[in-house]
Amino acid sequence: MKRFLIPLAVLGLLVAVLAAGLRHDPRRLPSALIGKPAPAFDLPRLDASGQKMSSEALRGQVWILNVWASWCEACRDEHPVLMNVAASGAVPVYGLNYKDERAPALQWLDTAGNPYVATLVDRDGSTGIDYGVYGVPETFVIDRAGVVRYRQAGPITRASLERVILPLVGKLQKENARD
């Protein structure tokens, strides 16, 4: 009888660990970048062939980086929210086109509308890796000093925009005005 207790205890422990893991929402995992400088980049632009853009060019403003791809269904779900942000002019939104092909990405923006001030190409995903992206969409709020202040894994919803992102952007912009 005792010889069955050890395997049974190990099985019980394994089940407990797996059950605990299933209760965690990966979208709620905090980014290691919060409060740290955003990774530097110098990437080609999707929307302006032959041109590049660097993270240094964005210094001095609060901005949003939205990581997306034309093949991403969740990106399609959040797209109307991004279009509203762009139309409001509340904060500039830059796109990071992640592991995508140029033609479908351009076609999707042409069809669905383009909420981005500029879209950067991350064809091999290396910039996404630098940002800790493990799936699309992901969105980052970056302050004028180039520090990551917020990360959202998964699509932005109207609720997350109104409750978290825009209040944070407003706070960061007011801090900018005082400096």
Summary of the structure (lengths in Angstrom):
residues: 179
radius of gyration: 19.8
end to end distance: 72.4
largest distance: 73.3
contacts: 500
relative contact order: 0.19
helix: 46%
strand: 20%
